[in-house]
Amino acid sequence: MGHDVVMSPEKPLCFDHYQSDPASEPLAIGGHSTLEDVYA
């Protein structure tokens, strides 16, 4: 359709989730997606 985006609205591919302890991360939408989950 000519769009320059990739949409993946489900875990674990939402990169606006926290990737580790939320206390040590920048503000995110919510949820938790570890790098291990993404690569799996």
Distance bins in CASP14 RR format, pairs under 12 A and 6 or more apart:
PFRMAT RR
TARGET T0000
AUTHOR 0000-0000-0000
RMODE 2
METHOD distances of the structure
MODEL  1
1 7 0 0 0 0 0 1 0 0 0 0 0
6 13 0 0 0 0 1 0 0 0 0 0 0
6 14 0 0 0 0 0 1 0 0 0 0 0
6 15 0 0 0 0 0 1 0 0 0 0 0
7 13 0 0 0 0 1 0 0 0 0 0 0
7 14 0 0 0 0 0 1 0 0 0 0 0
7 15 0 0 0 0 0 1 0 0 0 0 0
8 14 1 0 0 1 0 0 0 0 0 0 0
8 15 0 0 0 0 1 0 0 0 0 0 0
8 16 0 0 0 0 0 1 0 0 0 0 0
8 17 0 0 0 0 0 1 0 0 0 0 0
8 33 0 0 0 0 0 1 0 0 0 0 0
8 38 0 0 0 0 0 1 0 0 0 0 0
9 15 0 0 0 0 0 1 0 0 0 0 0
9 16 0 0 0 0 0 1 0 0 0 0 0
9 17 0 0 0 0 0 1 0 0 0 0 0
9 29 0 0 0 0 0 1 0 0 0 0 0
10 17 0 0 0 0 0 1 0 0 0 0 0
10 31 0 0 0 0 0 1 0 0 0 0 0
10 33 0 0 0 0 0 1 0 0 0 0 0
10 37 0 0 0 0 0 1 0 0 0 0 0
10 38 0 0 0 0 0 1 0 0 0 0 0
11 17 1 0 0 1 0 0 0 0 0 0 0
11 18 0 0 0 0 0 1 0 0 0 0 0
11 29 0 0 0 0 0 1 0 0 0 0 0
11 30 0 0 0 0 0 1 0 0 0 0 0
11 31 1 0 0 1 0 0 0 0 0 0 0
11 32 0 0 0 0 1 0 0 0 0 0 0
11 33 1 0 1 0 0 0 0 0 0 0 0
11 34 0 0 0 0 0 1 0 0 0 0 0
11 37 1 0 0 1 0 0 0 0 0 0 0
11 38 0 0 0 0 1 0 0 0 0 0 0
11 40 0 0 0 0 0 1 0 0 0 0 0
12 18 0 0 0 0 0 1 0 0 0 0 0
12 19 0 0 0 0 0 1 0 0 0 0 0
12 31 0 0 0 0 1 0 0 0 0 0 0
12 32 0 0 0 0 1 0 0 0 0 0 0
12 33 1 0 1 0 0 0 0 0 0 0 0
12 34 1 0 0 1 0 0 0 0 0 0 0
12 35 0 0 0 0 1 0 0 0 0 0 0
12 36 0 0 0 0 1 0 0 0 0 0 0
12 37 1 1 0 0 0 0 0 0 0 0 0
12 38 1 0 1 0 0 0 0 0 0 0 0
12 39 0 0 0 0 1 0 0 0 0 0 0
12 40 1 0 0 1 0 0 0 0 0 0 0
13 33 1 0 0 1 0 0 0 0 0 0 0
13 35 0 0 0 0 0 1 0 0 0 0 0
13 37 0 0 0 0 1 0 0 0 0 0 0
13 38 1 0 0 1 0 0 0 0 0 0 0
13 39 0 0 0 0 0 1 0 0 0 0 0
13 40 0 0 0 0 0 1 0 0 0 0 0
14 28 0 0 0 0 1 0 0 0 0 0 0
14 29 1 0 0 1 0 0 0 0 0 0 0
14 30 0 0 0 0 1 0 0 0 0 0 0
14 31 1 0 0 1 0 0 0 0 0 0 0
14 32 0 0 0 0 0 1 0 0 0 0 0
14 33 1 0 0 1 0 0 0 0 0 0 0
14 37 0 0 0 0 0 1 0 0 0 0 0
14 38 0 0 0 0 1 0 0 0 0 0 0
15 28 0 0 0 0 1 0 0 0 0 0 0
15 29 0 0 0 0 1 0 0 0 0 0 0
15 30 0 0 0 0 0 1 0 0 0 0 0
15 31 0 0 0 0 0 1 0 0 0 0 0
15 32 0 0 0 0 0 1 0 0 0 0 0
15 33 1 0 0 1 0 0 0 0 0 0 0
15 34 0 0 0 0 0 1 0 0 0 0 0
15 35 0 0 0 0 0 1 0 0 0 0 0
15 37 0 0 0 0 0 1 0 0 0 0 0
15 38 0 0 0 0 1 0 0 0 0 0 0
16 25 0 0 0 0 0 1 0 0 0 0 0
16 26 0 0 0 0 0 1 0 0 0 0 0
16 27 0 0 0 0 1 0 0 0 0 0 0
16 28 1 0 1 0 0 0 0 0 0 0 0
16 29 1 0 1 0 0 0 0 0 0 0 0
16 30 1 0 0 1 0 0 0 0 0 0 0
16 31 0 0 0 0 1 0 0 0 0 0 0
16 32 0 0 0 0 0 1 0 0 0 0 0
16 33 0 0 0 0 1 0 0 0 0 0 0
17 25 0 0 0 0 1 0 0 0 0 0 0
17 26 0 0 0 0 0 1 0 0 0 0 0
17 27 0 0 0 0 0 1 0 0 0 0 0
17 28 1 0 1 0 0 0 0 0 0 0 0
17 29 1 0 0 1 0 0 0 0 0 0 0
17 30 1 0 1 0 0 0 0 0 0 0 0
17 31 1 0 1 0 0 0 0 0 0 0 0
17 32 1 0 1 0 0 0 0 0 0 0 0
17 33 1 0 1 0 0 0 0 0 0 0 0
17 34 0 0 0 0 1 0 0 0 0 0 0
17 35 0 0 0 0 0 1 0 0 0 0 0
17 37 0 0 0 0 1 0 0 0 0 0 0
17 38 0 0 0 0 1 0 0 0 0 0 0
18 24 0 0 0 0 1 0 0 0 0 0 0
18 25 1 0 1 0 0 0 0 0 0 0 0
18 26 0 0 0 0 1 0 0 0 0 0 0
18 27 0 0 0 0 1 0 0 0 0 0 0
18 28 1 0 1 0 0 0 0 0 0 0 0
18 29 0 0 0 0 1 0 0 0 0 0 0
18 30 1 0 0 1 0 0 0 0 0 0 0
18 31 1 0 0 1 0 0 0 0 0 0 0
18 32 1 0 1 0 0 0 0 0 0 0 0
18 33 1 0 0 1 0 0 0 0 0 0 0
18 34 0 0 0 0 1 0 0 0 0 0 0
18 35 0 0 0 0 0 1 0 0 0 0 0
18 37 0 0 0 0 0 1 0 0 0 0 0
19 25 1 0 0 1 0 0 0 0 0 0 0
19 26 0 0 0 0 1 0 0 0 0 0 0
19 28 0 0 0 0 1 0 0 0 0 0 0
19 30 0 0 0 0 0 1 0 0 0 0 0
19 31 0 0 0 0 1 0 0 0 0 0 0
19 32 1 0 0 1 0 0 0 0 0 0 0
19 33 1 0 0 1 0 0 0 0 0 0 0
19 34 1 0 0 1 0 0 0 0 0 0 0
19 35 1 0 0 1 0 0 0 0 0 0 0
19 36 0 0 0 0 1 0 0 0 0 0 0
19 37 0 0 0 0 1 0 0 0 0 0 0
19 38 0 0 0 0 1 0 0 0 0 0 0
20 26 0 0 0 0 0 1 0 0 0 0 0
20 28 0 0 0 0 0 1 0 0 0 0 0
20 31 0 0 0 0 0 1 0 0 0 0 0
20 32 0 0 0 0 1 0 0 0 0 0 0
20 33 0 0 0 0 0 1 0 0 0 0 0
20 34 1 0 0 1 0 0 0 0 0 0 0
20 35 0 0 0 0 1 0 0 0 0 0 0
20 36 0 0 0 0 0 1 0 0 0 0 0
20 37 0 0 0 0 0 1 0 0 0 0 0
21 28 0 0 0 0 0 1 0 0 0 0 0
21 32 0 0 0 0 1 0 0 0 0 0 0
21 34 0 0 0 0 0 1 0 0 0 0 0
22 28 1 0 0 1 0 0 0 0 0 0 0
22 29 0 0 0 0 0 1 0 0 0 0 0
22 30 1 0 0 1 0 0 0 0 0 0 0
22 31 0 0 0 0 1 0 0 0 0 0 0
22 32 1 0 0 1 0 0 0 0 0 0 0
25 31 0 0 0 0 0 1 0 0 0 0 0
25 32 0 0 0 0 1 0 0 0 0 0 0
25 33 0 0 0 0 0 1 0 0 0 0 0
25 34 0 0 0 0 0 1 0 0 0 0 0
31 37 0 0 0 0 0 1 0 0 0 0 0
32 38 0 0 0 0 0 1 0 0 0 0 0
33 39 0 0 0 0 0 1 0 0 0 0 0
33 40 0 0 0 0 0 1 0 0 0 0 0
34 40 0 0 0 0 1 0 0 0 0 0 0
END
